[in-house]
């Protein structure tokens, strides 16, 4: 009974304060406006994704010869397009910064993604601001402003001594202040969150399924856990000082260090401590393997006493386009009007050998590139993430990004799915003996257009909630443990606090 009396008194005091009114107005405006803008941005990206899917299907239908699928330049026929994440309206993560379109060919293994579509330039100012960032910065500050003087101000006013003289246990008083403070802070957060969800639901492109609603709820709960931590930090500092002005100074220092300095300083430190080495060595190794590939193809022809595989067939028309980079190789060829049909089987045998070998060398070269990526940019990103965990702000942001499927790990999973799709594509080409088929290099003698209905199509698989929670659990535990530690610190400090 005494506890709830304290809670009601504290809530009334908080709600009637100027800081509550300003916090509610500012946070409500920021969240609703931001979610409205990011929802429009999501709609644009979704339309761009749908356009990319249609264009890719159109390109596939235009294929006349299978070798056209082997191009590695700008005109690749097969592409894996990543659908924009619906919950990116709450946490953009890397959903916009990383590419969303990956070209696939048997002569190269996907490693990077390109960007399809164009962003609305008027939305770019919001590119790094989302619900999570606003909560990360504004709500943490509001939590400190609600708690920094919870104890020290009452000592200055003399009300703390009066409350303790009425036989109110210190533990009850502290718990009451915490519960009341969290209820007071949650009101602006809940109001803004609900209003933002209503704004999102007005979009004809947005439809939450049960999994999405669970993820939204989890993001909200993690946000409350993060806000609770900063409230407890303020409560702890208030129990360690005797003047509210000093508590405010320490609180602002903690906020600046945790929210502003550490997340940005970590990136600079990692860039200097673990710089990314030049990729030239890996490219040189890859180039050497491609030279080895060309040598083996030449030896294959030499053993058969042939300089050019198509000389015997004597095509009347021929076009050949080849392209090679350090990490990929491809060739598109077209022949017609053969003077000698007896020479065609050798051409089929030749391309059956050559394109199978090309796919094998692409796999070997991928291992070289993968080693470079794992030891340099990927390692640097992981190191920066781990070091930044000394601050709760990056921990919270990464947790929300995992739940929204917009974190770096989700992007890596997408890239791995594109590589799995390439493996399926190569297996399809081999199983159907397409490398050694006549339609690899010519339309002559074809019975109608290519039947491409059976080729494998890329289907992105979303991560299940269980897997997302498993990946987010370490960060959630960090926030939970910090909450417990600061509550214990505030409790022990208040037990020893001089109320006189």
N, C-alpha and C positions, 0 to 999 in steps of 0.2 A: 504493500500500500504506500509506504513511504517512498519507494523507488518511483512509482508512477506519479506521485505528487511532484517529485523533482523533475521528472520528464516533462510533465505538462507545463510547469513553470518555465523551464528552459526553452521549450518549443515556442511558448507565447512570447518570451523575450526575443528569441531569434526572428520570428516571423514579423514582429513589429519593428525590427531594426531596419535602418536604411540600407545596410549591406545586403540584407536578404532581398529587398525590393530591387536593388540595382543588379544583384546577381541573377535574379529571375528574369528581368527584362533583357539583360545582355545575353545571357545564355540562350534564352528562348529565341531571340532574334538571330543569333549566330547559327544555331542548330537548324531551325526551320528554313532559313535562307540558304544555308549550305546544302542541306539535303535536297531542296528544290533544284538548285543549280546542278548538283552531281547526278540527280535523276535525269535531267535533260542530257547531261553528258553521257550517261549510260545508254539512253535511247539512241543517241548519235552513233555510239560505238556498236550497239546491237544492229542497227541498220547497216553499218559498214561491214559487219561480220556477215550478215545475210547476203549482202551484195557480193562479197568475196566468195561465198559458197556458190552462188549462181554463176559467177564468172569462171570459177574453177571447173564447174560442170560443163560450161560452154566450151572451154578449152579442151576438155577431154573428148567431147563429141566431135571436135574438129580434127582429131588425130586420124591420119590416113595410114601411117606405118608405125609399128611398135617402137622403132628406134627414136621416134619423136619424144618418147617418155624418158630418153636418156640424156636430154639436154640439161646442163647445169647452169646455164646463164639466166637471163631475165625471163626467158620464155618457158620455164619448166611447166610441165603439164599437171603434175601432181602436187597438191599443196595441203598442208594440215593447218587449218585455221582454228585458233583458240577463241572460244566464245567468251565474251566479257562476263565477269563474275557479277551476279546480281547484288551481292552484299558489298561490292566495291563502293556503293553509295555510303556505307558506314566506314569502310577502311579501304582506301585505294591501294595501299601497299605498293607492289611493283606491277599491278595490273595494267597500268598505262605506260610505265617507264620501260618495261621489257617488251619485246616484239610479240606479235600475235599471229604471225604467219610463217610457216616453215615449209620450204620447198623440198621435195623428196625425189631422189633418183638413185638408181642402183650403183652409180659411180661415185657417190659421196654419202657420208653419214651426217645427218643433221646435228649441228652444234650451236648454231645461233638462230635467232628468230628475227624476222623483219616486221615492219609495221605496215599494216594495210589501213587504208582510209586516212582521213585528215581530221585533226581535232579542230573544234570550234575555237578560234583564237581568243574569243571573248571569255572562254571558260578556263583559259590557261592560268589565270591568276589564282584559281582555286585548285590547281593541280596538286599542291602539297597540303591542302587543308581539307580535312574531312571530319566526321563525327569524332573519331578517335583522337585526332590531333587537338580538336577543341576541348575534349574532355581531358586529354593529357596536359594541356596548358592551363585552360581557364578554370576547370573544375578543381584541379589540384590547388590552384591559387585561392579559389573560393573556400575550399576546405580548410586551408591554413588560416584564412581571415576569420573563419567561424570559431576556430579552436585556440588561436594563439593567446587569447586573453581569458580563456575559460576559467583559469584558476588565479593567475596573477592579478587580473583586473578586480576579481572579487576580494582579494586580499587588500588591494589599494582602497576599495570602497568600504571595507570592514564587514561585508556580508558573509565572507567565508568564516570568520571567527564566530559570527552569530549563528550560522548554520551548524557548525560543529559543536557549539555550546548547547544545542538542542538535542544532543545525543544522536545525531545523524552519523552513522558509520561512514568512514572515509571511502570505503570500497563502494558503498551504495551511492554516495554522492558522485564519485568518479564515473561509475557505470551509468548513472542517470544522465550525466552530462554527455557521455559518449552516445547513448541511445538517442537522446534528444537532438544532438548535433547531427547525427546521421539521418534522422528523419527530416530535419530542416533542410539539409543539403539535398536529400533525395527528391524533395518536392520540385525544385527547378529542373532537375535531371529527368524525372518521370514526365513532367508536363511537356518538356521540350521533346523528349523521345516519342511520346504518344502523338504529339502534333506533327513531328517529322514523319512518322509512319503513315499518318493520314495523308500527308502531302505525297508520299511515295505511292500510296495505293490509288491515287487519282490518275496515275500514268497507265495508259492502255498497254504498255509494254512490260509492266511489272506484275508478276503473279507469284506470290510466295507459296511454296508447298510446305508440307509439315516439317521437312528437314530444314528449310530456310527459317521457319519460325523458331525452331529449336536453336539454331545458330544465332539468331537475333537475340533470343533470351539469354544465351550464354555470353554474348558480347556485352549485354547490359549488366549481367551479374559480375563479370570481370571488371567492368567499369566501376561498379559500386565498390568492389574490393580494392581497386586502385585509389578511389576517392577516400575510402576508409583509412587507408594507409597514411595519406597526407593529413587527415584529420587527427590521427593518433600521433603523428610527428609533432603537430602543433600542440596537442595536449601534453605530450612529453616535455616539450620545451617550456610550456607554461608552468609545468610542475617543477621545473629546474630553475626558474627565475622568479624574482619577486617584484618586477616592474614590467608592465605590459609593453612599454616602449622597447625595452631590451628584448623581450620575447619576439616582438614584431621584427626587429632587426635580424635576429638569428633565423627566424622563419623565412624571411626573404632571401637570406644567404643560402639556406638549404634549398629553397625552391629554385633559385637561379642555378645553383650547382647541379642539382638533380635533373632539372627539366631543360635547361638551356645549354649549359657548358658541357657536361659529360657526353650527351648524344652527339654533339658536333665535334668535340675535341677527340673523341674516340676514332673517328674517321681519319683525322689528320695524323694522329699517332700511328695508326696501323699503316697508313700510306708511307710513312717514313721508316717505321720499324720493319715492315715486311713489304718492300716495294715489289711490283710485278716486273719480272725480268723480261727481256726481249723474247719475242716469239720466233726470231729468225732461226734459231737452232732447230726448233721443231719443224719449221717450214723446209729447212734444208734436208732434214731426214725424210720428210714426205716427198720432196722433189726427187730424191735419190730412189725412192721406191717406185715412183712413176716412171723413172728412166729404166729401172729394172723390168717393169711391166712392158714397156715398149720393146725392150731387148728380147723378152720371151716371146712376144708376138712376132718379132722379126725372125727369131729362130724357128718358130713354128712354120712360117712361110718358106724359110730356107731349106728345111728338111724335106719339104715337098717340091722343091725346085721351082717355086713360084715367086715372082717379084710383087705382083699385084693380084689379089685373089679374084678380081673380076675380069682379068684380061681374057680368060678363056670363054667367058659368057658373052663378051663383047656387047655391053649395053649401049644403045644408041643415045640415051639420055642419062645423065648422072649428076647428082648434086650431093656434096658432102660438107657438113659443118661440124667442126670439132672445137672443143673448148677444154681448157685445163687450168686449174688453179693449184696451189700447193696441196689443198685438201680434197680436191674433187676432179673428176675427169669424165667427159661425156662426148658422145659422137652421134650425130643424126645423119643418115644416109638415105638417098632415094635413087633408085635405078629404074629404067624402063626400056622397052623395045630391045629385048635381048636377041642378038643374032644367033646365039648358040644356047639352046635350053639345056644342053648337056653340062654346061659349066655352072649352072645354078646350084646343084647339090654341094659343090665345093664351097661356094660362097656361104651357104647355110652352115656348113661344118665350121668354116672359119669364124663366123660371128658367134656361133655357139661356144667355141673355145674362147674367143677374145672377150666377150661380154661377161661370161662366167668368171674369167680371170680378173676382169676389171672390178667386179663386185668383191672378189676376195681381197684385192689390194686396197680397195676402199675401206674394208674392215680393218686391215692392218694399219692403215694410215690413221684411222680413227683412234686406235690405241695410243698412237703418238700424240695426237691432239688432246685426247682425254687426259693423258698424263700431265700435259702442260696446263690444261684448265684446272685440274685438281690441285696442282702444286702452286698455282698463281692466283688468278682472279677468284676462283671458288674458295680457295684456302683463305684469301684475304677477307672475303665477305664473311666467312664463318668466324674468323678471328675477331673481326670488328663486332659481330653480333655477340660473341661470348664476353668480350671485354666490356661492352656497353651494359652488360647485366649488373654491373656494380651500381647502376641507377635504376630505380623502379620504373621510370618513364619509358625507356626502350623495352623493358620487360613487358609492360602493359601493351605497348603498341604491337610488339611481335605476337603476343597472345591473341589480340584481336585480329591481326592479319591472318594468323593460322585458322581461326574460326571462320573468317570471311573467305578463306581460300585465295588470298591475294598476297601471301608471303612468298619469299624466295623459294622455299621448299616446294610449294605448289607449282611454281613455274618450272623447277627442275623436274618435277613429276610429269608435267606436260611434255617437256623435251624428251624425257625417257620414253613416253608413249609414242612420240614421232619416230624415234629410233626403232621401237618395236614394230611400228607400222612399216617402216622401210624393210625390216627383216621379213615381214609377211609378204611384202611386195616382191622382194627378191625370190622368196620361196615360190610364189605364184608364177613368176617368170620361168623359173627352173622346172617346176612341176609340169607346167603346160608346154614346156620346150619352146618357149617363145623366142629365146635368143637364137635358136637354130631354125626358126620358121621362115618361110618365104616372105611373109608379111612384115618381117623385121625391116626389110630394105626395099620392098617394091609393092606396088599395087597391081602390077601386071598379073593377069590370070586370076585375080581375086573374084570371088563370088559375092559381090555386094560390099557394103561398108563393113568396117570392123565391128564385131560384136563385143562391146566393152561392158556389157551388163554384169559380167562375172568378176570383174577386177575388184580387189578389196578396196573398201572405202574407209577413210579415217573416221573413227568415232572416239571423241574425247571422253574419258571416264572420270567422273567427279570422285573426290575422296569422301569416304564415308565419315559420319560424325564421330564414330568410335575411333577411327584412325586420327582424325583431327584433334580430338581430345587427348589421345595418347601423345601426340607431338607437342601439344600445348601444356601438358601436365607439368613438366619441369618449371615453366615460367609461372604457372598458376601457383605451384607450391612455393616458389620464391616470394610471391606477393602475400600468400597466406602466412608464411613463416615470419615475414617482416611485420605483418599486422600483429601477430602474437608477441613478437619481441618488443615492439614499441608500446603495446598495451601493458606488457609486464613492466617495461621501463617506466611508463607513466604511473602505474599502480605503486611500484616500489618508491618512486620519487615522491608521490603524494602522501604515502604513509609517513615519510620523514619530513614532510613539508612543514615549515614554521608558519602557522596561520596568524600569528600575532604581529 
